[in-house]
Amino acid sequence: MEPISSLHLLTEAVRNAGADIAPSYQEYIQLAFAIATDCGEAGRADFMSLCSLSPKHDSAAAEKLFSKALHT
């Protein structure tokens, strides 16, 4: 299975569970870089979807972090 297909399945499962899988800033950064590395720009929507489950969610900051992860 391709990484993006796996990511879509994971994202769906996490959203259905309502789980915050990156509660700390360090985990949030690692999630961004892992998705950007494995899926590139195609993973942005899933990253944003996963981040939106956090009570600390800031969509502008998440977009900026993912863009940085793509270019680093």
PQR file with spaces between the fields and no chain letter, atoms N, CA, C, O and H, PARSE charges and radii, in Angstrom:
ATOM       1  N    MET     1       0.847   -1.177    0.000 -0.4000 1.5000
ATOM       2  CA   MET     1       0.000    0.000    0.000 -0.0000 2.0000
ATOM       3  C    MET     1       0.890    1.237    0.000  0.5500 1.7000
ATOM       4  O    MET     1       1.906    1.280    0.694 -0.5500 1.4000
ATOM       5  N    GLU     2       0.506    2.237   -0.778 -0.4000 1.5000
ATOM       6  CA   GLU     2       1.267    3.480   -0.859 -0.0000 2.0000
ATOM       7  C    GLU     2       1.153    4.266    0.449  0.5500 1.7000
ATOM       8  O    GLU     2       0.145    4.169    1.149 -0.5500 1.4000
ATOM       9  H    GLU     2      -0.319    2.203   -1.342  0.4000 1.0000
ATOM      10  N    PRO     3       2.189    5.045    0.774 -0.5600 1.5000
ATOM      11  CA   PRO     3       2.148    5.820    2.025  0.2800 2.0000
ATOM      12  C    PRO     3       0.917    6.721    2.141  0.5500 1.7000
ATOM      13  O    PRO     3       0.344    6.840    3.224 -0.5500 1.4000
ATOM      14  N    ILE     4       0.501    7.360    1.034 -0.4000 1.5000
ATOM      15  CA   ILE     4      -0.646    8.268    1.125 -0.0000 2.0000
ATOM      16  C    ILE     4      -1.928    7.494    1.415  0.5500 1.7000
ATOM      17  O    ILE     4      -2.796    7.991    2.132 -0.5500 1.4000
ATOM      18  H    ILE     4       0.967    7.263    0.154  0.4000 1.0000
ATOM      19  N    SER     5      -2.060    6.290    0.871 -0.4000 1.5000
ATOM      20  CA   SER     5      -3.242    5.465    1.152 -0.0000 2.0000
ATOM      21  C    SER     5      -3.271    5.047    2.617  0.5500 1.7000
ATOM      22  O    SER     5      -4.319    5.064    3.262 -0.5500 1.4000
ATOM      23  H    SER     5      -1.355    5.886    0.288  0.4000 1.0000
ATOM      24  N    SER     6      -2.115    4.676    3.125 -0.4000 1.5000
ATOM      25  CA   SER     6      -2.012    4.315    4.543 -0.0000 2.0000
ATOM      26  C    SER     6      -2.343    5.509    5.428  0.5500 1.7000
ATOM      27  O    SER     6      -3.015    5.367    6.450 -0.5500 1.4000
ATOM      28  H    SER     6      -1.263    4.662    2.602  0.4000 1.0000
ATOM      29  N    LEU     7      -1.868    6.685    5.031 -0.4000 1.5000
ATOM      30  CA   LEU     7      -2.133    7.893    5.803 -0.0000 2.0000
ATOM      31  C    LEU     7      -3.632    8.202    5.828  0.5500 1.7000
ATOM      32  O    LEU     7      -4.177    8.560    6.872 -0.5500 1.4000
ATOM      33  H    LEU     7      -1.322    6.801    4.202  0.4000 1.0000
ATOM      34  N    HIS     8      -4.287    8.065    4.693 -0.4000 1.5000
ATOM      35  CA   HIS     8      -5.735    8.315    4.643 -0.0000 2.0000
ATOM      36  C    HIS     8      -6.482    7.376    5.597  0.5500 1.7000
ATOM      37  O    HIS     8      -7.385    7.802    6.317 -0.5500 1.4000
ATOM      38  H    HIS     8      -3.845    7.774    3.845  0.4000 1.0000
ATOM      39  N    LEU     9      -6.102    6.110    5.595 -0.4000 1.5000
ATOM      40  CA   LEU     9      -6.755    5.136    6.484 -0.0000 2.0000
ATOM      41  C    LEU     9      -6.495    5.479    7.951  0.5500 1.7000
ATOM      42  O    LEU     9      -7.406    5.431    8.777 -0.5500 1.4000
ATOM      43  H    LEU     9      -5.368    5.764    5.010  0.4000 1.0000
ATOM      44  N    LEU    10      -5.257    5.822    8.264 -0.4000 1.5000
ATOM      45  CA   LEU    10      -4.905    6.204    9.627 -0.0000 2.0000
ATOM      46  C    LEU    10      -5.670    7.452   10.056  0.5500 1.7000
ATOM      47  O    LEU    10      -6.214    7.507   11.159 -0.5500 1.4000
ATOM      48  H    LEU    10      -4.517    5.861    7.593  0.4000 1.0000
ATOM      49  N    THR    11      -5.708    8.439    9.188 -0.4000 1.5000
ATOM      50  CA   THR    11      -6.411    9.682    9.507 -0.0000 2.0000
ATOM      51  C    THR    11      -7.889    9.416    9.786  0.5500 1.7000
ATOM      52  O    THR    11      -8.455    9.953   10.737 -0.5500 1.4000
ATOM      53  H    THR    11      -5.266    8.394    8.292  0.4000 1.0000
ATOM      54  N    GLU    12      -8.499    8.593    8.958 -0.4000 1.5000
ATOM      55  CA   GLU    12      -9.909    8.259    9.158 -0.0000 2.0000
ATOM      56  C    GLU    12     -10.135    7.571   10.499  0.5500 1.7000
ATOM      57  O    GLU    12     -11.086    7.890   11.213 -0.5500 1.4000
ATOM      58  H    GLU    12      -8.038    8.156    8.185  0.4000 1.0000
ATOM      59  N    ALA    13      -9.264    6.630   10.840 -0.4000 1.5000
ATOM      60  CA   ALA    13      -9.403    5.912   12.112 -0.0000 2.0000
ATOM      61  C    ALA    13      -9.218    6.852   13.302  0.5500 1.7000
ATOM      62  O    ALA    13      -9.968    6.784   14.275 -0.5500 1.4000
ATOM      63  H    ALA    13      -8.491    6.371   10.261  0.4000 1.0000
ATOM      64  N    VAL    14      -8.225    7.720   13.222 -0.4000 1.5000
ATOM      65  CA   VAL    14      -7.960    8.664   14.316 -0.0000 2.0000
ATOM      66  C    VAL    14      -9.126    9.639   14.467  0.5500 1.7000
ATOM      67  O    VAL    14      -9.554    9.924   15.586 -0.5500 1.4000
ATOM      68  H    VAL    14      -7.615    7.775   12.431  0.4000 1.0000
ATOM      69  N    ARG    15      -9.638   10.147   13.359 -0.4000 1.5000
ATOM      70  CA   ARG    15     -10.776   11.081   13.420 -0.0000 2.0000
ATOM      71  C    ARG    15     -12.011   10.390   13.989  0.5500 1.7000
ATOM      72  O    ARG    15     -12.741   10.977   14.789 -0.5500 1.4000
ATOM      73  H    ARG    15      -9.291    9.916   12.450  0.4000 1.0000
ATOM      74  N    ASN    16     -12.245    9.148   13.579 -0.4000 1.5000
ATOM      75  CA   ASN    16     -13.399    8.409   14.107 -0.0000 2.0000
ATOM      76  C    ASN    16     -13.282    8.197   15.613  0.5500 1.7000
ATOM      77  O    ASN    16     -14.285    8.195   16.328 -0.5500 1.4000
ATOM      78  H    ASN    16     -11.653    8.671   12.929  0.4000 1.0000
ATOM      79  N    ALA    17     -12.055    8.019   16.087 -0.4000 1.5000
ATOM      80  CA   ALA    17     -11.816    7.827   17.518 -0.0000 2.0000
ATOM      81  C    ALA    17     -11.782    9.160   18.265  0.5500 1.7000
ATOM      82  O    ALA    17     -11.912    9.190   19.489 -0.5500 1.4000
ATOM      83  H    ALA    17     -11.241    8.021   15.507  0.4000 1.0000
ATOM      84  N    GLY    18     -11.608   10.254   17.536 -0.4000 1.5000
ATOM      85  CA   GLY    18     -11.515   11.565   18.172 -0.0000 2.0000
ATOM      86  C    GLY    18     -10.254   11.721   19.002  0.5500 1.7000
ATOM      87  O    GLY    18     -10.244   12.452   19.992 -0.5500 1.4000
ATOM      88  H    GLY    18     -11.502   10.229   16.542  0.4000 1.0000
ATOM      89  N    ALA    19      -9.191   11.035   18.600 -0.4000 1.5000
ATOM      90  CA   ALA    19      -7.956   11.005   19.382 -0.0000 2.0000
ATOM      91  C    ALA    19      -6.992   12.118   18.979  0.5500 1.7000
ATOM      92  O    ALA    19      -6.817   12.398   17.793 -0.5500 1.4000
ATOM      93  H    ALA    19      -9.199   10.442   17.796  0.4000 1.0000
ATOM      94  N    ASP    20      -6.384   12.737   19.952 -0.4000 1.5000
ATOM      95  CA   ASP    20      -5.313   13.710   19.728 -0.0000 2.0000
ATOM      96  C    ASP    20      -4.010   12.918   19.767  0.5500 1.7000
ATOM      97  O    ASP    20      -3.507   12.600   20.845 -0.5500 1.4000
ATOM      98  H    ASP    20      -6.527   12.510   20.916  0.4000 1.0000
ATOM      99  N    ILE    21      -3.457   12.598   18.585 -0.4000 1.5000
ATOM     100  CA   ILE    21      -2.274   11.728   18.545 -0.0000 2.0000
ATOM     101  C    ILE    21      -0.962   12.494   18.686  0.5500 1.7000
ATOM     102  O    ILE    21       0.107   11.887   18.734 -0.5500 1.4000
ATOM     103  H    ILE    21      -3.865   12.857   17.709  0.4000 1.0000
ATOM     104  N    ALA    22      -1.036   13.818   18.752 -0.4000 1.5000
ATOM     105  CA   ALA    22       0.165   14.626   18.943 -0.0000 2.0000
ATOM     106  C    ALA    22      -0.112   15.696   19.996  0.5500 1.7000
ATOM     107  O    ALA    22      -0.175   16.883   19.678 -0.5500 1.4000
ATOM     108  H    ALA    22      -1.905   14.311   18.713  0.4000 1.0000
ATOM     109  N    PRO    23      -0.278   15.274   21.250 -0.5600 1.5000
ATOM     110  CA   PRO    23      -0.649   16.233   22.287  0.2800 2.0000
ATOM     111  C    PRO    23       0.471   17.208   22.678  0.5500 1.7000
ATOM     112  O    PRO    23       0.186   18.295   23.180 -0.5500 1.4000
ATOM     113  N    SER    24       1.710   16.843   22.460 -0.4000 1.5000
ATOM     114  CA   SER    24       2.802   17.760   22.805 -0.0000 2.0000
ATOM     115  C    SER    24       3.341   18.419   21.532  0.5500 1.7000
ATOM     116  O    SER    24       3.168   17.907   20.427 -0.5500 1.4000
ATOM     117  H    SER    24       1.941   15.959   22.052  0.4000 1.0000
ATOM     118  N    TYR    25       3.989   19.551   21.715 -0.4000 1.5000
ATOM     119  CA   TYR    25       4.558   20.265   20.569 -0.0000 2.0000
ATOM     120  C    TYR    25       5.590   19.392   19.852  0.5500 1.7000
ATOM     121  O    TYR    25       5.648   19.392   18.623 -0.5500 1.4000
ATOM     122  H    TYR    25       4.130   19.967   22.613  0.4000 1.0000
ATOM     123  N    GLN    26       6.389   18.663   20.593 -0.4000 1.5000
ATOM     124  CA   GLN    26       7.407   17.794   19.994 -0.0000 2.0000
ATOM     125  C    GLN    26       6.748   16.727   19.109  0.5500 1.7000
ATOM     126  O    GLN    26       7.220   16.464   18.003 -0.5500 1.4000
ATOM     127  H    GLN    26       6.342   18.664   21.591  0.4000 1.0000
ATOM     128  N    GLU    27       5.683   16.128   19.581 -0.4000 1.5000
ATOM     129  CA   GLU    27       4.981   15.103   18.801 -0.0000 2.0000
ATOM     130  C    GLU    27       4.327   15.726   17.559  0.5500 1.7000
ATOM     131  O    GLU    27       4.293   15.109   16.494 -0.5500 1.4000
ATOM     132  H    GLU    27       5.300   16.341   20.480  0.4000 1.0000
ATOM     133  N    TYR    28       3.824   16.916   17.698 -0.4000 1.5000
ATOM     134  CA   TYR    28       3.205   17.666   16.605 -0.0000 2.0000
ATOM     135  C    TYR    28       4.235   17.923   15.494  0.5500 1.7000
ATOM     136  O    TYR    28       3.937   17.742   14.313 -0.5500 1.4000
ATOM     137  H    TYR    28       3.852   17.418   18.563  0.4000 1.0000
ATOM     138  N    ILE    29       5.425   18.339   15.873 -0.4000 1.5000
ATOM     139  CA   ILE    29       6.501   18.578   14.900 -0.0000 2.0000
ATOM     140  C    ILE    29       6.898   17.275   14.220  0.5500 1.7000
ATOM     141  O    ILE    29       7.052   17.230   13.000 -0.5500 1.4000
ATOM     142  H    ILE    29       5.667   18.486   16.832  0.4000 1.0000
ATOM     143  N    GLN    30       7.062   16.223   14.999 -0.4000 1.5000
ATOM     144  CA   GLN    30       7.436   14.923   14.429 -0.0000 2.0000
ATOM     145  C    GLN    30       6.373   14.429   13.455  0.5500 1.7000
ATOM     146  O    GLN    30       6.707   13.862   12.415 -0.5500 1.4000
ATOM     147  H    GLN    30       6.937   16.259   15.991  0.4000 1.0000
ATOM     148  N    LEU    31       5.118   14.634   13.773 -0.4000 1.5000
ATOM     149  CA   LEU    31       4.030   14.234   12.883 -0.0000 2.0000
ATOM     150  C    LEU    31       4.120   14.999   11.564  0.5500 1.7000
ATOM     151  O    LEU    31       3.990   14.403   10.494 -0.5500 1.4000
ATOM     152  H    LEU    31       4.847   15.094   14.618  0.4000 1.0000
ATOM     153  N    ALA    32       4.339   16.294   11.628 -0.4000 1.5000
ATOM     154  CA   ALA    32       4.453   17.112   10.413 -0.0000 2.0000
ATOM     155  C    ALA    32       5.594   16.627    9.531  0.5500 1.7000
ATOM     156  O    ALA    32       5.418   16.450    8.325 -0.5500 1.4000
ATOM     157  H    ALA    32       4.445   16.778   12.496  0.4000 1.0000
ATOM     158  N    PHE    33       6.761   16.413   10.126 -0.4000 1.5000
ATOM     159  CA   PHE    33       7.916   15.998    9.335 -0.0000 2.0000
ATOM     160  C    PHE    33       7.761   14.576    8.795  0.5500 1.7000
ATOM     161  O    PHE    33       8.199   14.297    7.679 -0.5500 1.4000
ATOM     162  H    PHE    33       6.904   16.557   11.105  0.4000 1.0000
ATOM     163  N    ALA    34       7.160   13.693    9.546 -0.4000 1.5000
ATOM     164  CA   ALA    34       6.947   12.315    9.071 -0.0000 2.0000
ATOM     165  C    ALA    34       6.002   12.303    7.878  0.5500 1.7000
ATOM     166  O    ALA    34       6.265   11.631    6.881 -0.5500 1.4000
ATOM     167  H    ALA    34       6.804   13.920   10.453  0.4000 1.0000
ATOM     168  N    ILE    35       4.909   13.039    7.976 -0.4000 1.5000
ATOM     169  CA   ILE    35       3.948   13.067    6.872 -0.0000 2.0000
ATOM     170  C    ILE    35       4.553   13.762    5.656  0.5500 1.7000
ATOM     171  O    ILE    35       4.402   13.280    4.534 -0.5500 1.4000
ATOM     172  H    ILE    35       4.695   13.585    8.786  0.4000 1.0000
ATOM     173  N    ALA    36       5.226   14.873    5.859 -0.4000 1.5000
ATOM     174  CA   ALA    36       5.851   15.597    4.747 -0.0000 2.0000
ATOM     175  C    ALA    36       6.908   14.738    4.056  0.5500 1.7000
ATOM     176  O    ALA    36       7.014   14.750    2.830 -0.5500 1.4000
ATOM     177  H    ALA    36       5.349   15.265    6.771  0.4000 1.0000
ATOM     178  N    THR    37       7.682   14.002    4.831 -0.4000 1.5000
ATOM     179  CA   THR    37       8.723   13.153    4.263 -0.0000 2.0000
ATOM     180  C    THR    37       8.137   12.001    3.457  0.5500 1.7000
ATOM     181  O    THR    37       8.597   11.713    2.352 -0.5500 1.4000
ATOM     182  H    THR    37       7.596   13.993    5.828  0.4000 1.0000
ATOM     183  N    ASP    38       7.130   11.347    4.005 -0.4000 1.5000
ATOM     184  CA   ASP    38       6.559   10.172    3.354 -0.0000 2.0000
ATOM     185  C    ASP    38       5.577   10.495    2.235  0.5500 1.7000
ATOM     186  O    ASP    38       5.498    9.753    1.255 -0.5500 1.4000
ATOM     187  H    ASP    38       6.756   11.581    4.902  0.4000 1.0000
ATOM     188  N    CYS    39       4.827   11.591    2.362 -0.4000 1.5000
ATOM     189  CA   CYS    39       3.730   11.854    1.431 -0.0000 2.0000
ATOM     190  C    CYS    39       3.840   13.174    0.681  0.5500 1.7000
ATOM     191  O    CYS    39       3.105   13.402   -0.280 -0.5500 1.4000
ATOM     192  H    CYS    39       4.892   12.194    3.157  0.4000 1.0000
ATOM     193  N    GLY    40       4.745   14.041    1.108 -0.4000 1.5000
ATOM     194  CA   GLY    40       4.880   15.331    0.449 -0.0000 2.0000
ATOM     195  C    GLY    40       3.629   16.174    0.598  0.5500 1.7000
ATOM     196  O    GLY    40       2.875   16.040    1.561 -0.5500 1.4000
ATOM     197  H    GLY    40       5.342   13.856    1.888  0.4000 1.0000
ATOM     198  N    GLU    41       3.426   17.043   -0.376 -0.4000 1.5000
ATOM     199  CA   GLU    41       2.275   17.950   -0.359 -0.0000 2.0000
ATOM     200  C    GLU    41       0.951   17.195   -0.278  0.5500 1.7000
ATOM     201  O    GLU    41      -0.020   17.708    0.278 -0.5500 1.4000
ATOM     202  H    GLU    41       4.039   17.152   -1.159  0.4000 1.0000
ATOM     203  N    ALA    42       0.905   16.001   -0.819 -0.4000 1.5000
ATOM     204  CA   ALA    42      -0.329   15.201   -0.802 -0.0000 2.0000
ATOM     205  C    ALA    42      -0.793   14.880    0.622  0.5500 1.7000
ATOM     206  O    ALA    42      -1.960   14.553    0.833 -0.5500 1.4000
ATOM     207  H    ALA    42       1.694   15.585   -1.271  0.4000 1.0000
ATOM     208  N    GLY    43       0.110   14.971    1.592 -0.4000 1.5000
ATOM     209  CA   GLY    43      -0.245   14.670    2.975 -0.0000 2.0000
ATOM     210  C    GLY    43      -0.753   15.860    3.773  0.5500 1.7000
ATOM     211  O    GLY    43      -1.162   15.700    4.923 -0.5500 1.4000
ATOM     212  H    GLY    43       1.058   15.237    1.420  0.4000 1.0000
ATOM     213  N    ARG    44      -0.735   17.055    3.183 -0.4000 1.5000
ATOM     214  CA   ARG    44      -1.118   18.271    3.914 -0.0000 2.0000
ATOM     215  C    ARG    44      -2.530   18.182    4.494  0.5500 1.7000
ATOM     216  O    ARG    44      -2.728   18.483    5.671 -0.5500 1.4000
ATOM     217  H    ARG    44      -0.403   17.185    2.248  0.4000 1.0000
ATOM     218  N    ALA    45      -3.505   17.779    3.697 -0.4000 1.5000
ATOM     219  CA   ALA    45      -4.897   17.739    4.173 -0.0000 2.0000
ATOM     220  C    ALA    45      -5.051   16.778    5.347  0.5500 1.7000
ATOM     221  O    ALA    45      -5.779   17.067    6.297 -0.5500 1.4000
ATOM     222  H    ALA    45      -3.345   17.534    2.741  0.4000 1.0000
ATOM     223  N    ASP    46      -4.371   15.639    5.283 -0.4000 1.5000
ATOM     224  CA   ASP    46      -4.449   14.686    6.392 -0.0000 2.0000
ATOM     225  C    ASP    46      -3.775   15.251    7.637  0.5500 1.7000
ATOM     226  O    ASP    46      -4.287   15.088    8.745 -0.5500 1.4000
ATOM     227  H    ASP    46      -3.780   15.404    4.512  0.4000 1.0000
ATOM     228  N    PHE    47      -2.632   15.914    7.468 -0.4000 1.5000
ATOM     229  CA   PHE    47      -1.960   16.532    8.613 -0.0000 2.0000
ATOM     230  C    PHE    47      -2.888   17.565    9.269  0.5500 1.7000
ATOM     231  O    PHE    47      -3.045   17.589   10.489 -0.5500 1.4000
ATOM     232  H    PHE    47      -2.216   16.047    6.568  0.4000 1.0000
ATOM     233  N    MET    48      -3.488   18.404    8.445 -0.4000 1.5000
ATOM     234  CA   MET    48      -4.391   19.429    8.983 -0.0000 2.0000
ATOM     235  C    MET    48      -5.583   18.787    9.692  0.5500 1.7000
ATOM     236  O    MET    48      -6.032   19.273   10.730 -0.5500 1.4000
ATOM     237  H    MET    48      -3.360   18.385    7.454  0.4000 1.0000
ATOM     238  N    SER    49      -6.084   17.706    9.131 -0.4000 1.5000
ATOM     239  CA   SER    49      -7.207   17.004    9.749 -0.0000 2.0000
ATOM     240  C    SER    49      -6.808   16.420   11.103  0.5500 1.7000
ATOM     241  O    SER    49      -7.560   16.520   12.073 -0.5500 1.4000
ATOM     242  H    SER    49      -5.720   17.312    8.288  0.4000 1.0000
ATOM     243  N    LEU    50      -5.635   15.817   11.166 -0.4000 1.5000
ATOM     244  CA   LEU    50      -5.151   15.235   12.429 -0.0000 2.0000
ATOM     245  C    LEU    50      -4.919   16.323   13.469  0.5500 1.7000
ATOM     246  O    LEU    50      -5.244   16.141   14.642 -0.5500 1.4000
ATOM     247  H    LEU    50      -5.024   15.736   10.379  0.4000 1.0000
ATOM     248  N    CYS    51      -4.364   17.442   13.051 -0.4000 1.5000
ATOM     249  CA   CYS    51      -4.084   18.542   13.983 -0.0000 2.0000
ATOM     250  C    CYS    51      -5.364   19.160   14.533  0.5500 1.7000
ATOM     251  O    CYS    51      -5.390   19.638   15.667 -0.5500 1.4000
ATOM     252  H    CYS    51      -4.099   17.590   12.098  0.4000 1.0000
ATOM     253  N    SER    52      -6.410   19.151   13.739 -0.4000 1.5000
ATOM     254  CA   SER    52      -7.645   19.810   14.161 -0.0000 2.0000
ATOM     255  C    SER    52      -8.287   19.141   15.370  0.5500 1.7000
ATOM     256  O    SER    52      -9.195   19.706   15.980 -0.5500 1.4000
ATOM     257  H    SER    52      -6.389   18.763   12.818  0.4000 1.0000
ATOM     258  N    LEU    53      -7.830   17.956   15.719 -0.4000 1.5000
ATOM     259  CA   LEU    53      -8.378   17.237   16.867 -0.0000 2.0000
ATOM     260  C    LEU    53      -7.827   17.738   18.199  0.5500 1.7000
ATOM     261  O    LEU    53      -8.347   17.392   19.260 -0.5500 1.4000
ATOM     262  H    LEU    53      -7.093   17.496   15.224  0.4000 1.0000
ATOM     263  N    SER    54      -6.787   18.540   18.144 -0.4000 1.5000
ATOM     264  CA   SER    54      -6.170   19.061   19.359 -0.0000 2.0000
ATOM     265  C    SER    54      -6.912   20.295   19.863  0.5500 1.7000
ATOM     266  O    SER    54      -7.307   21.149   19.070 -0.5500 1.4000
ATOM     267  H    SER    54      -6.364   18.821   17.282  0.4000 1.0000
ATOM     268  N    PRO    55      -7.098   20.390   21.154 -0.5600 1.5000
ATOM     269  CA   PRO    55      -7.727   21.605   21.696  0.2800 2.0000
ATOM     270  C    PRO    55      -6.840   22.841   21.519  0.5500 1.7000
ATOM     271  O    PRO    55      -7.318   23.969   21.634 -0.5500 1.4000
ATOM     272  N    LYS    56      -5.563   22.632   21.243 -0.4000 1.5000
ATOM     273  CA   LYS    56      -4.617   23.737   21.046 -0.0000 2.0000
ATOM     274  C    LYS    56      -4.459   24.093   19.567  0.5500 1.7000
ATOM     275  O    LYS    56      -3.570   24.867   19.211 -0.5500 1.4000
ATOM     276  H    LYS    56      -5.174   21.716   21.150  0.4000 1.0000
ATOM     277  N    HIS    57      -5.304   23.540   18.709 -0.4000 1.5000
ATOM     278  CA   HIS    57      -5.170   23.680   17.257 -0.0000 2.0000
ATOM     279  C    HIS    57      -5.165   25.134   16.808  0.5500 1.7000
ATOM     280  O    HIS    57      -5.999   25.939   17.223 -0.5500 1.4000
ATOM     281  H    HIS    57      -6.026   22.911   18.998  0.4000 1.0000
ATOM     282  N    ASP    58      -4.198   25.447   15.945 -0.4000 1.5000
ATOM     283  CA   ASP    58      -4.079   26.762   15.310 -0.0000 2.0000
ATOM     284  C    ASP    58      -3.791   26.467   13.836  0.5500 1.7000
ATOM     285  O    ASP    58      -2.672   26.091   13.486 -0.5500 1.4000
ATOM     286  H    ASP    58      -3.521   24.794   15.608  0.4000 1.0000
ATOM     287  N    SER    59      -4.789   26.634   12.981 -0.4000 1.5000
ATOM     288  CA   SER    59      -4.635   26.217   11.586 -0.0000 2.0000
ATOM     289  C    SER    59      -3.529   26.978   10.861  0.5500 1.7000
ATOM     290  O    SER    59      -2.821   26.386   10.047 -0.5500 1.4000
ATOM     291  H    SER    59      -5.697   26.939   13.265  0.4000 1.0000
ATOM     292  N    ALA    60      -3.362   28.256   11.128 -0.4000 1.5000
ATOM     293  CA   ALA    60      -2.301   29.022   10.466 -0.0000 2.0000
ATOM     294  C    ALA    60      -0.926   28.495   10.863  0.5500 1.7000
ATOM     295  O    ALA    60      -0.044   28.361   10.015 -0.5500 1.4000
ATOM     296  H    ALA    60      -3.938   28.737   11.790  0.4000 1.0000
ATOM     297  N    ALA    61      -0.739   28.196   12.141 -0.4000 1.5000
ATOM     298  CA   ALA    61       0.541   27.664   12.612 -0.0000 2.0000
ATOM     299  C    ALA    61       0.788   26.273   12.034  0.5500 1.7000
ATOM     300  O    ALA    61       1.921   25.934   11.690 -0.5500 1.4000
ATOM     301  H    ALA    61      -1.455   28.305   12.830  0.4000 1.0000
ATOM     302  N    ALA    62      -0.263   25.472   11.927 -0.4000 1.5000
ATOM     303  CA   ALA    62      -0.122   24.121   11.371 -0.0000 2.0000
ATOM     304  C    ALA    62       0.265   24.191    9.896  0.5500 1.7000
ATOM     305  O    ALA    62       1.129   23.439    9.446 -0.5500 1.4000
ATOM     306  H    ALA    62      -1.183   25.747   12.206  0.4000 1.0000
ATOM     307  N    GLU    63      -0.363   25.079    9.149 -0.4000 1.5000
ATOM     308  CA   GLU    63      -0.031   25.259    7.722 -0.0000 2.0000
ATOM     309  C    GLU    63       1.432   25.679    7.572  0.5500 1.7000
ATOM     310  O    GLU    63       2.158   25.151    6.730 -0.5500 1.4000
ATOM     311  H    GLU    63      -1.065   25.691    9.514  0.4000 1.0000
ATOM     312  N    LYS    64       1.848   26.629    8.395 -0.4000 1.5000
ATOM     313  CA   LYS    64       3.225   27.127    8.337 -0.0000 2.0000
ATOM     314  C    LYS    64       4.222   26.010    8.676  0.5500 1.7000
ATOM     315  O    LYS    64       5.242   25.858    8.004 -0.5500 1.4000
ATOM     316  H    LYS    64       1.258   27.057    9.079  0.4000 1.0000
ATOM     317  N    LEU    65       3.923   25.241    9.708 -0.4000 1.5000
ATOM     318  CA   LEU    65       4.808   24.144   10.101 -0.0000 2.0000
ATOM     319  C    LEU    65       4.906   23.107    8.989  0.5500 1.7000
ATOM     320  O    LEU    65       6.001   22.634    8.684 -0.5500 1.4000
ATOM     321  H    LEU    65       3.094   25.364   10.254  0.4000 1.0000
ATOM     322  N    PHE    66       3.783   22.748    8.382 -0.4000 1.5000
ATOM     323  CA   PHE    66       3.826   21.730    7.333 -0.0000 2.0000
ATOM     324  C    PHE    66       4.626   22.238    6.131  0.5500 1.7000
ATOM     325  O    PHE    66       5.392   21.482    5.534 -0.5500 1.4000
ATOM     326  H    PHE    66       2.893   23.132    8.630  0.4000 1.0000
ATOM     327  N    SER    67       4.453   23.497    5.779 -0.4000 1.5000
ATOM     328  CA   SER    67       5.237   24.067    4.672 -0.0000 2.0000
ATOM     329  C    SER    67       6.728   24.023    4.986  0.5500 1.7000
ATOM     330  O    SER    67       7.545   23.703    4.123 -0.5500 1.4000
ATOM     331  H    SER    67       3.830   24.111    6.264  0.4000 1.0000
ATOM     332  N    LYS    68       7.069   24.342    6.214 -0.4000 1.5000
ATOM     333  CA   LYS    68       8.481   24.287    6.631 -0.0000 2.0000
ATOM     334  C    LYS    68       8.995   22.842    6.548  0.5500 1.7000
ATOM     335  O    LYS    68      10.115   22.603    6.096 -0.5500 1.4000
ATOM     336  H    LYS    68       6.405   24.602    6.916  0.4000 1.0000
ATOM     337  N    ALA    69       8.176   21.891    6.983 -0.4000 1.5000
ATOM     338  CA   ALA    69       8.579   20.481    6.937 -0.0000 2.0000
ATOM     339  C    ALA    69       8.813   20.020    5.499  0.5500 1.7000
ATOM     340  O    ALA    69       9.703   19.209    5.248 -0.5500 1.4000
ATOM     341  H    ALA    69       7.267   22.085    7.350  0.4000 1.0000
ATOM     342  N    LEU    70       8.033   20.523    4.571 -0.4000 1.5000
ATOM     343  CA   LEU    70       8.215   20.152    3.169 -0.0000 2.0000
ATOM     344  C    LEU    70       9.528   20.646    2.602  0.5500 1.7000
ATOM     345  O    LEU    70      10.121   19.988    1.747 -0.5500 1.4000
ATOM     346  H    LEU    70       7.309   21.182    4.775  0.4000 1.0000
ATOM     347  N    HIS    71       9.990   21.797    3.068 -0.4000 1.5000
ATOM     348  CA   HIS    71      11.186   22.419    2.507 -0.0000 2.0000
ATOM     349  C    HIS    71      12.447   22.176    3.320  0.5500 1.7000
ATOM     350  O    HIS    71      13.517   22.667    2.961 -0.5500 1.4000
ATOM     351  H    HIS    71       9.508   22.330    3.762  0.4000 1.0000
ATOM     352  N    THR    72      12.339   21.432    4.402 -0.4000 1.5000
ATOM     353  CA   THR    72      13.520   21.189    5.241 -0.0000 2.0000
ATOM     354  C    THR    72      14.069   19.811    4.977  0.5500 1.7000
ATOM     355  O    THR    72      15.063   19.415    5.585 -0.5500 1.4000
ATOM     356  H    THR    72      11.469   21.033    4.694  0.4000 1.0000
